[in-house]
Amino acid sequence: MPVQPGLGWKVMVIIMIKLSSNENPYPLSGEVAKKVNRLALEVAYNRYPEKTYSELRDALSSYAGFPADKIIAGNGSDELILLSLLKYGGRDRVMISPAPTFGMYSHYARVTGTEIKEVPYMLEDDFIFPEDEIMELARKFDDGIIFLCYPNNPTGERLSLSWLAELLAETDLMVVVDEAYYEFSGETAIDLIEDNQNLIILRTLSKAFGLAGLRVGYLMANQSVVDDLNEIRSPYNVSNYSAKIAVTLLGFEDEYRKQWIEMRNERIKLEDFLVEHDRITHFHSEGNFILFKTDGDEEEIKDKLLERNLMIRYWNDLDILGKALRVSVGLPEENELFKEALKAILEGV
Ligand SMILES: Cc1ncc(COP(=O)(O)O)c(C=O)c1O
C-alpha cells in the first residue's frame, strides 16, 4: 500500500514472549558475548569441519566427566534420536516409550518404519511412570529401542534409577535415556553406561546453554555403540561455527550454573503461583517447564495469552490428559507477565 505523503509513518514493534519451547531465556551477555563476537571472524567458513570433532568432544568430555572417544556430537539431539532409530529401529523392530513424552521419538520411529509401542503414564495426583508395563514389553521383544526422557518432557517427573538399572539388566533392546533437562534436575544415569552395552545417554546444549539456534547435541555410550553410530553419521553433521561456539560456552560453565539456579528458583515461584490458583492443576517438574490444566478451555486460554503476546505450548489431546498447556520458565519479568495474564484470563478480566 502506498504511503500517503504527510500522514507520517508509525512503526509498532510487538515483542512476543516465547515460553513454549523450553529454551534458556537469557540472551548472551558480558564476557561470553564478547568472546562469541570475536569468534565470528575466526571460524574457517571455507573449510569443512574436522570429521572427528576432537576439540568439541574434548570440551564435552571435560564438562560431562566422560571419555571423549565415547562421545558423538550431533546437529542437536534430534539428529542423534534419528541416528539411534536408523541403527536400532526400522522394520520388524519396536520403539517403546511412555506417553506422553517428547514427540520426536515417535516421529522418527514412524519415519524409520519402527513399530511404536507407547505405554500411557498413570495419573493420580501426579504422573506415575509405567514401570511394570515397560518392563513387560522390554521382556517380550528382543529387537528394537526404548526411549526414556529423564526428567520427562512434558510431565516433568524423573523415573527411578534403580528401576532403570533393572531394566538394562533384563533387556537386550537399546535403551536411550534423554537427559535434555539434566542441568535443571541435576540427576544423571551416566554411571550406568560402564556396565551396560545397551545404554545411550543423550544431552543437548539447546536448553541449559541456550544454544537451541545453533543445534548442538551429544551422545554418550560404550565404544561399540559409538563406533556403530559413527558409521552412519554424516561426516560433517555439526557446522564449524556451532562447534566453536559450543566449545566457548562450555568454558563458561560457572556463569551458566548461576543461570540454572535462577531458572530453578523461577520455576519454583511459578509452581507456587499455579498451586495457589484453585482453577489450575499443575504437575511438579524437575525441568525448566511446567505442565498444567485448568477447569476452563485450554485452547481459549492459549489464544487469550497469545493476544497478550505470550506464547505457551498447547496440546489438544495429550494422551490421558486431553487438552493441556505447558509453560517454559522465562526471564523473571516474563514470568511475572505470564502470571498476571493467566490470572486475569481465568478471572475473566
Ligand atoms: C526431551 C527432549 N529431547 C531433545 C530435544 C531436542 O533437543 P535439540 O535441540 O538438541 O535437538 C528436546 C527439545 O525440546 C527435548 O525436550
The ligand as an SDF file (V2000), in Angstrom:
LIG
                    3D

 16 16  0  0  0  0  0  0  0  0999 V2000
   13.4130  -34.2890   25.7490 C   0  0  0  0  0  0  0  0  0  0  0  0
   13.9930  -33.5440   24.5960 C   0  0  0  0  0  0  0  0  0  0  0  0
   14.9690  -34.1110   23.8800 N   0  0  0  0  0  0  0  0  0  0  0  0
   15.5120  -33.4630   22.8440 C   0  0  0  0  0  0  0  0  0  0  0  0
   15.0700  -32.2240   22.4620 C   0  0  0  0  0  0  0  0  0  0  0  0
   15.6600  -31.5740   21.2580 C   0  0  0  0  0  0  0  0  0  0  0  0
   16.8780  -31.0370   21.5370 O   0  0  0  0  0  0  0  0  0  0  0  0
   17.8000  -30.4540   20.4100 P   0  0  0  0  0  0  0  0  0  0  0  0
   17.5060  -29.0080   20.3190 O   0  0  0  0  0  0  0  0  0  0  0  0
   19.1720  -30.7500   20.9000 O   0  0  0  0  0  0  0  0  0  0  0  0
   17.5030  -31.1800   19.1170 O   0  0  0  0  0  0  0  0  0  0  0  0
   14.0550  -31.5960   23.1750 C   0  0  0  0  0  0  0  0  0  0  0  0
   13.5540  -30.2610   22.7740 C   0  0  0  0  0  0  0  0  0  0  0  0
   12.5340  -29.8060   23.1610 O   0  0  0  0  0  0  0  0  0  0  0  0
   13.5110  -32.2800   24.2720 C   0  0  0  0  0  0  0  0  0  0  0  0
   12.5130  -31.7490   25.0060 O   0  0  0  0  0  0  0  0  0  0  0  0
  1  2  1  0
  2  3  1  0
  2 15  2  0
  3  4  2  0
  4  5  1  0
  5  6  1  0
  5 12  2  0
  6  7  1  0
  7  8  1  0
  8  9  2  0
  8 10  1  0
  8 11  1  0
 12 13  1  0
 12 15  1  0
 13 14  2  0
 15 16  1  0
M  END
$$$$
